[in-house]
Amino acid sequence: MTVPPGRRERKKAATRQKIADTALRLFLERGYDAVGIRDVAAEADVAVTTVFSHFASKEALVFEQDEDFEQRLTQAVADRAPHEPLIPALRREIHTLVRHCTADSAAPIWRMVETSTALRQYEESMRLRHAESLATAIAADLDLPPTTTTCRAIARFVVDAYALAREAADPQATVNEIFLMIEAAWEAAEDITLQTTAE
C-alpha cells in the first residue's frame, strides 16, 4: 500500500512546483536567456539557495518533470502485469508521454527549447540518461548485465521514439510506426540470444 506523503513532503513538493511554475511563466513572458535564477527566486518569494535545493540548474527548471518521466519509463518495465510482453508495455507508456507533451499547452515550451542551445543540449543529455535508466530496468527484468548491448539499444530506440513522435505531424501514428520497428528489432535480438545460448 502506498503511504501518503507527510506534511513536510507535501510542503516541499508545493514549493518545488511553485518555483517551476514561476520560472516557466517568466521564461515564456521574457525569454529564457533574459531570466536568471535570481529573478525566479525573487518572483517565487524564495531564496536562491532554495531554488538550487530543488533544481540543479536553470535548464532543469524547464524540464521539471524529468525525473517523473524517467520513473514512468522504468516502471513501465518493472510494474507491468505478469506475462505482459515488454515492448507493448513500453509502447503504451510512450503513447501516454507523447500525448502529454503534444498538448496545446506544451507548444510554447517546445518552441522555447528549440530556440535555446542550452535547452536543446540539456534535453539531449536528459534523453541519454533516460535511456540508460530504461536499459538498466530492461536488463534487470531479464536478469542480464545492465551493459548488455541489446538492452541499451532497445532503450535508445524507445526514448528516441518519444522525441521523434513529439515532432511529427501525427504523433500517435508515428509512435505505432516506430514501435513496429522496435518490435522487429527486439524479436531479432531474442533470436540471437537464443542462438548464442544454444551454442
N, C-alpha and C positions, 0 to 999 in steps of 0.2 A: 504494500500500500504506500502511495506517495504521501510523504509528510508535508503539510502546508508550510510555507516559509514563515519564520517568526517576524516579529515587528522590525527588528534591526535589518533583516534581509529585505523586507518589503520597502523600508525607507531607503536603503542603499540602491535597490533597483529603481525606485522612483526618481532618485537623484540622477542616476545614470541616464534614465530616459529623458529627463528634463534637459540635461546637458546636450544629449544627442539631438533632441528636437530643436533646441535653441540654435545649435551650431548649423543644422541643416537650413533652418529658416534664414539665418544670416548669410550663409553661403549662397543661397538662391536669390536673396534680395540684393546683395552687394557684389557677389562674385567670389569664388573660392579663394583666389590669391589676395583679395583685398581684406580678408578677415583673418585675424590672428587668434591664437589661443587666449590671449588676454581679453580680446573683445568678447569671445564666447563666455569666458568666466564672468566678466562684468555683467553681461546681459542675463546670464543664468543665475546671477547673485550667489556665486560660489568662488572659492579661492582657486587660483591657477593650479595649485597642488591637488585640489580635489578633482579637477578635470583630468590631470595625469594619473590620478589613482584609479580612474575608470577607463581611460583611453591612453594607449601607449604613444600615440602620435596624432597629429592633426588629420591625417588621412583616415585614421581609424574612426574618426567621428562620422565620416560619410558612410562607412561600411559597418555601422553599429550592430548589425545582425549577423556579422561574420561568424562568430562562434556558434550562434544558433543554427546557421546553415550547415556548418561543418558537422555539428552534432546530429542534425537531421539525416545527413548522408550516412554517417556511421550507424545510426540507429536503424536506418532502412535495412541494413545488413543484419545487425545483431538482434533486432526485435521483430523480424518478420515471422510469420506463422510457421509452425513446423511443416516441413515438406514443401514450403513455397519456394520456387526457384529464385535464384539470386537476381538475375537480370530483370525480370518483370517487377520485382520489388523496387529496384533502383529506378526503373523507368517511371513507375508511379510517383516516386518522390521527386524526380526531376520535373515531371509534369506539374506538380504542385509548386515547386520553387519557381518555375518559369511563369506560371500564372501570376504568382505574387510579384515578380519583377517586371512583368509586362503590363501591369495595371496602368491606367492612365496617370495615376498619381506619381508613378515612378519615372515617367518620361523626362521631366525636367532634371531629375537627378542623374540619369544616364547621359543626358546632353552635357551636363556639367563635367561628368567624368571624362567624356570624350574630348573636352577642350583643355584638360589638365594633364600634363605629362606625369606629374607626381601621382595623381589618382590612377592613371592607367597602369603605371608601374606597380603601384600598391595592389591593384586588382589582380594583376598577373601573378604577383608573389602570393597573394591570397589563394588563387586557384591552385597553384602548385602545392601549397600547404594543405588545402582541402583534399587534393588528390593523394597526397602521401598518407593522410589520416584514413581516407577511404581504402587505400591499398592495404594498410595495416589491419583494418577491420575485416576486409575480404580474406586476407591471409589467415587471420585468427579463426575465422569461420570455417576455413578449410584445413586448419591445422598445418599451415605452411609457414615458412620463414617470411617475415614482413618484406624482405628484399626481393621476393620472387618476382621475376620479370613479368609474368602473366598478370599477377595481381596489380602491379604498378601500371602496366599498360592499359588494362581494362579501366582502372580508376581514372587515368588521364582521359580516356575516351568519354567516360561518363561525365566528368566535370566539364570537359570541352563541349559536350552536347548541350549543357546548360548555357554556356556562353554563346554558342552558335545560334541556338534557338531563340535566345533573347533578342538577337539582332535580325532575325528572319521576319519576312512578311507574314508568314503563318507559323508562329512558334510551336503550336501543338503538333502540327503535321511534321515539322522539322524534327521534333523530338522522336516521333514514331519512325521517321526515315532513318535517323542516326542509330536508333536502338535496334533496327533490323540488322545493321552492320555490326553493332556491338554483340548482338546475339550470335551472329555467324562467327565472329572472332572468338567469342567465348567457347562455342561448340568446338571450333578447331583447336583451341588451346586445351580443352578437356581431352580431345582425341590424342594430342601429342603427349599429354601427361600419362594417359593410359598406355600408350606405346612404350614410353620410357620406363614405366613401372613394370611392364611385361618383360622388358629386356633385363 
